[in-house]
Amino acid sequence: MNRLWKIIIFALLTLIVFVGCQKDSDNMNIEEEINPKKPYRSGDAIKNGDIVNLHGKVENIKRFESFLANVEAKDKDQIRITSYTIEGDPIFDTLDFSGEEISYTYDNSQDAFAGSDKGEQSTICSKIEKEKTDDGVIYRLSGCSSEVGNAFYFHVME
C-alpha cells in the first residue's frame, strides 16, 4: 500500500475515532439544508463550489484559499469541504466565518460506516491554523468551544 493511501486511511480513521468518542454540548442547530441529500457525487460537489477532497486529490482549492484570505481580512464567508470515504460516501466539514469567529460543523450522516455516532456535530472556534509539512500544509481549528473542533484536519499536498 503506498504512503498516500496509508496517510488517507489513517486520517479518516483518526477522524472517525475523535468524532465517535465525543459528544457536543454546544450543538448549534445549523439548518439541514446546508448539506445536500444523498447521493452527492464528487462531480456534483465540484460543480456546486465545494472544496472536494477525493482521496488526497483536492479540487476547488482556490476557493479554500479565498476563504482563508477572508478570515484574515475579517470578511464574512462560508465554505463546505466535502471529503469522500473509500466507499464513496461524503463527509462534510462546513466552516462559517462571521467576521469574528468560525462556526464549524462536522457531518458524517451520509457515511454508511459511521457507526452509532453518525450525524452532525458543531462548535465555535476562534481561528484556523496552518502547519507546514514536508509534503504540504495541514490546517486545523483552534480555540474551539468543544472537542468537535479537533475533528477538523485538512491536508493540502504540494
SULKAHU-V262940 format. One record per helix or strand. SS is the DSSP state (h for helix, s for strand). FROM is the first residue (numbers start at 1). LEN is the number of residues. If there is no record, write none. Layout:
((SS/FROM/LEN) (SS/FROM/LEN))
This chain:
((h/3/18) (h/32/3) (h/42/6) (s/51/4) (s/57/3) (h/61/13) (s/77/8) (s/90/8) (s/102/6) (h/115/3) (s/120/6) (s/127/7) (s/136/7) (h/147/5) (s/153/5))
